[in-house]
Amino acid sequence: MTSVDFYILNSPQQNAVSVFACKLTEKAFRQGHQVFINTASDTQLQQLDDLLWTFRAGSFVPHAVYSEGAADQPPVVLGHAAEPADSHDVLVNMATDVPSWFGRFDRVAELVSGDDTQRNGARQRYRFYQDRGYTLKSHHI
């Protein structure tokens, strides 16, 4: 069964969630996991695509934007409003809703900023998972 981790950030910086997503993704990649990052918008997808190359000096996270039918995907793939065809390891969800296909992943990471609106949305997602019996953990960052 899918395990779900909520990472709750208290940082007032506007890009804190994106930077944390990069750090978490890099850690998962270094541990040999395949990661699909589900973004909230095309704009966020483009920003994260750039940030994965620059979030810290010396970082290297091989990634690409999801393309349906692509033969060879790197270990990290970013997408918005796209259901990945073959990913099933780690899902980093930066969207405001729970994607309908989340259950085929072994792990889901829900990222939550310090913004009240985001936290309210995260509470709804938490209840969604909880009501369906998923194992939940919260991490305050």
FENJOHU-V783884 format. One record per residue. RES is the residue in one letter. OMEGA is omega as a letter, one per 20 degrees, with the letter a starting at -180 (999 if undefined). D_CENTER is the distance of its C-alpha to the mean C-alpha in Angstrom with 2 decimals. Layout:
res=RES omega=OMEGA d_center=D_CENTER
res=RES omega=OMEGA d_center=D_CENTER
This chain:
res=M omega=r d_center=18.12
res=T omega=r d_center=14.37
res=S omega=a d_center=13.60
res=V omega=r d_center=11.22
res=D omega=r d_center=10.53
res=F omega=r d_center=10.42
res=Y omega=a d_center=10.24
res=I omega=a d_center=12.83
res=L omega=r d_center=13.81
res=N omega=a d_center=17.42
res=S omega=r d_center=17.65
res=P omega=a d_center=19.57
res=Q omega=a d_center=18.30
res=Q omega=a d_center=16.76
res=N omega=a d_center=14.24
res=A omega=a d_center=13.36
res=V omega=r d_center=9.77
res=S omega=r d_center=9.32
res=V omega=r d_center=11.40
res=F omega=r d_center=9.72
res=A omega=r d_center=6.34
res=C omega=a d_center=9.07
res=K omega=r d_center=10.91
res=L omega=r d_center=8.57
res=T omega=r d_center=7.86
res=E omega=r d_center=11.61
res=K omega=r d_center=12.57
res=A omega=r d_center=11.06
res=F omega=a d_center=12.70
res=R omega=r d_center=15.87
res=Q omega=r d_center=16.04
res=G omega=a d_center=16.23
res=H omega=r d_center=13.04
res=Q omega=a d_center=11.70
res=V omega=r d_center=8.00
res=F omega=r d_center=6.78
res=I omega=r d_center=4.22
res=N omega=a d_center=5.52
res=T omega=a d_center=7.16
res=A omega=a d_center=9.89
res=S omega=r d_center=12.66
res=D omega=r d_center=14.27
res=T omega=r d_center=15.12
res=Q omega=r d_center=11.67
res=L omega=a d_center=10.93
res=Q omega=r d_center=14.22
res=Q omega=a d_center=13.78
res=L omega=r d_center=10.63
res=D omega=r d_center=12.63
res=D omega=a d_center=15.47
res=L omega=r d_center=13.89
res=L omega=r d_center=12.63
res=W omega=a d_center=16.43
res=T omega=a d_center=17.69
res=F omega=r d_center=15.67
res=R omega=a d_center=18.33
res=A omega=r d_center=21.60
res=G omega=a d_center=21.69
res=S omega=r d_center=18.01
res=F omega=r d_center=17.49
res=V omega=a d_center=14.27
res=P omega=a d_center=15.49
res=H omega=r d_center=13.29
res=A omega=r d_center=14.17
res=V omega=a d_center=13.46
res=Y omega=r d_center=13.66
res=S omega=a d_center=17.31
res=E omega=r d_center=18.75
res=G omega=r d_center=21.41
res=A omega=a d_center=20.66
res=A omega=a d_center=22.50
res=D omega=r d_center=20.71
res=Q omega=r d_center=16.95
res=P omega=a d_center=15.79
res=P omega=a d_center=13.60
res=V omega=a d_center=10.49
res=V omega=r d_center=10.16
res=L omega=r d_center=8.75
res=G omega=r d_center=9.86
res=H omega=r d_center=10.96
res=A omega=r d_center=13.18
res=A omega=r d_center=13.45
res=E omega=a d_center=13.47
res=P omega=a d_center=13.18
res=A omega=a d_center=16.57
res=D omega=r d_center=16.23
res=S omega=r d_center=12.79
res=H omega=a d_center=12.94
res=D omega=a d_center=11.73
res=V omega=r d_center=8.13
res=L omega=r d_center=5.39
res=V omega=a d_center=1.74
res=N omega=r d_center=3.50
res=M omega=r d_center=5.08
res=A omega=a d_center=8.13
res=T omega=r d_center=11.17
res=D omega=r d_center=11.91
res=V omega=r d_center=11.15
res=P omega=a d_center=11.29
res=S omega=a d_center=14.60
res=W omega=a d_center=13.62
res=F omega=a d_center=11.03
res=G omega=r d_center=14.10
res=R omega=r d_center=14.59
res=F omega=r d_center=11.74
res=D omega=a d_center=13.08
res=R omega=r d_center=10.22
res=V omega=r d_center=7.45
res=A omega=r d_center=5.68
res=E omega=a d_center=6.34
res=L omega=a d_center=6.78
res=V omega=r d_center=10.37
res=S omega=r d_center=12.77
res=G omega=a d_center=16.51
res=D omega=a d_center=17.43
res=D omega=r d_center=19.41
res=T omega=r d_center=18.24
res=Q omega=a d_center=14.54
res=R omega=r d_center=15.77
res=N omega=r d_center=17.88
res=G omega=r d_center=15.15
res=A omega=r d_center=13.20
res=R omega=r d_center=16.58
res=Q omega=r d_center=16.98
res=R omega=r d_center=13.75
res=Y omega=r d_center=14.95
res=R omega=r d_center=18.33
res=F omega=a d_center=17.13
res=Y omega=a d_center=15.76
res=Q omega=r d_center=18.77
res=D omega=a d_center=21.26
res=R omega=r d_center=20.29
res=G omega=r d_center=20.77
res=Y omega=r d_center=17.40
res=T omega=a d_center=17.32
res=L omega=r d_center=15.53
res=K omega=r d_center=15.23
res=S omega=r d_center=14.81
res=H omega=r d_center=14.57
res=H omega=a d_center=16.16
res=I omega=999 d_center=15.37
